[in-house]
C-alpha cells in the first residue's frame, strides 16, 4: 500500500513540476513586461523574452514580410491572376457606371474634388493657350510661302475653283447690268463722262441722249459678260492673282493685319466659341450618355488590365519606395507588450495548453520512472 502511495505521489509531484514549469516558461515569454530589480541588482530573466527582444523581433518580422510574404513575385502573380482581374474589372465597372449615371453636374464633381473652376477661368486659360500657341506656330511659318503652307492639294483645288468663281462673278455682274438699276448706273456714268468732254460730247448727247447711249451700251456689255472670251479673261486674271497670292510669304499678310491683332482675334474667337458654362452645368450622365456603354464595357476593362500590367512591371520599385520592412517594424514597435501577448495567445492558446499538459505528462512519467528506480534500489 505504501509503495502505491509513493508511486502516485512521485507521479503527481513530477506532473505538477512539469506542468508548472512549462506554464511558467510560456508566461516568461512575455512577463514581466519590464526589468525587475532588488535594490540595484537586476532580477535574472527580466523582462520577458519578447519584451527584451522586441527590437530584434520587429526587425525580423519586417524582413520576413518583405522577403517571404509580400514578395514582388507573389504580388505579380496575384495581379495576373484571371480571377483577381475579373473581380477588379467587375468592381471598376460597377463604380464607373454608378458615377456616369450621376445627376450631379460637372461643376459639383469638381467642387467635391476641391477643383476650383468657373467660366471666366476657363475662358482666360483657353484665350492664353490659343494666343501663345499662335505665336509659337507662326515662328516657323512666317517665312514660308502660302503655297508651301497650304500644300499641293489645296493649291490644285484653288486653281480648279477659279473657273467657278469667274462664272459666278460674271453671272452676277451680267444680271446687275441687265437690270433697271444697272441701266441707271450706266446712264449716270455716261452723264458724268460727257459733262467734261466739251462741245463734241455735248453735241452727241443732244442728238442721241444719255438714255439712248445707255440703251445701246447695256446689251453690248451684257453680251460680252456672257461670252466665252470674258470667262477666259476673268479666269486668267484670277489665276494670275492666285499665283501672286500663293507666292507671297505668310509674314506679308500677317504684317498687313498685325501679328498681335491676328492672335487676339483668333484666341478670342476660340475662347468665345466654347460653351463652357453649359458644359459645367450639365450632369455627368448627360455628358457621357452616348458613351456610357463603350466606357463601361470596353474602356474600363482595358484600363484595369493596363493598370495591372503597369503596376506589375514596377512592383519592385514601388515596394522599394514604400519601405515595407520599415513600416512593419514601426507597427510592431508601436504595439504594447500586452497587445503582443494577447495576439499570440489568441492564436496559440490551444497549443500552449497542450504544451502545459505535455509537460505535466512528461513530469508524471519521469516521476513514475523515479519511483521504479527507487523500488529497484530499495
Secondary structure as GFF3:
##gff-version 3
##sequence-region A 1 378
A	DSSP	alpha_helix	2	27	.	.	.	ID=ss1
A	DSSP	beta_strand	37	38	.	.	.	ID=ss2
A	DSSP	beta_strand	41	42	.	.	.	ID=ss3
A	DSSP	alpha_helix	49	52	.	.	.	ID=ss4
A	DSSP	alpha_helix	54	64	.	.	.	ID=ss5
A	DSSP	pi_helix	65	69	.	.	.	ID=ss6
A	DSSP	alpha_helix	72	80	.	.	.	ID=ss7
A	DSSP	alpha_helix	82	100	.	.	.	ID=ss8
A	DSSP	alpha_helix	106	112	.	.	.	ID=ss9
A	DSSP	alpha_helix	119	139	.	.	.	ID=ss10
A	DSSP	alpha_helix	146	178	.	.	.	ID=ss11
A	DSSP	alpha_helix	180	195	.	.	.	ID=ss12
A	DSSP	alpha_helix	198	208	.	.	.	ID=ss13
A	DSSP	alpha_helix	210	226	.	.	.	ID=ss14
A	DSSP	alpha_helix	228	247	.	.	.	ID=ss15
A	DSSP	alpha_helix	250	257	.	.	.	ID=ss16
A	DSSP	alpha_helix	259	273	.	.	.	ID=ss17
A	DSSP	alpha_helix	276	281	.	.	.	ID=ss18
A	DSSP	alpha_helix	284	288	.	.	.	ID=ss19
A	DSSP	three_ten_helix	289	291	.	.	.	ID=ss20
A	DSSP	alpha_helix	292	294	.	.	.	ID=ss21
A	DSSP	pi_helix	295	299	.	.	.	ID=ss22
A	DSSP	alpha_helix	300	313	.	.	.	ID=ss23
A	DSSP	alpha_helix	315	322	.	.	.	ID=ss24
A	DSSP	alpha_helix	324	334	.	.	.	ID=ss25
A	DSSP	alpha_helix	337	377	.	.	.	ID=ss26
###
